[in-house]
C-alpha cells in the first residue's frame, strides 16, 4: 500500500523545516496488520479499549486520531499493553504505529 505522510515543523522563529516524507502502509484488517508488522491490536471493533502486543518485544509508538483528526493517544509501548479508550465517542479511529524511525503503519479501529 503506497501512502506517504508529509511532515513539516517550524522553529521558535516560525521558520518551516524542509518536508520529510514518510512511507505509510495501511491496513483495514487487524489480522493482516499483525502478519505484516508483528504488532497485534485487538479487539477490533472495541468498546472500552484495545490491547497492543509486539511479538518481538521491541518498543512501538502508538498514535491514535479520532474521526475528526484530533490526537487522542500518543505513547511508546513495549510487550503487551492495554490502552483504556472507554471515554471516546463511537466511530472509526486511525492508529499509526511507529516501530522504526523510517517505518510507519496505519490501521483503522472502530469504537462501538
Secondary structure, DSSP 4 states (H G I P E B T S, - for coil): --EEEEE--B-TT-PBPPPEEEEEEEES-HHHHHHHHSEEEE-SSBSSEEEEEETT---EEEEEE-TTS-EEEEEEE-SEEEEE-TTSPSEEEEEEEEEETTEEEEEEEEE-
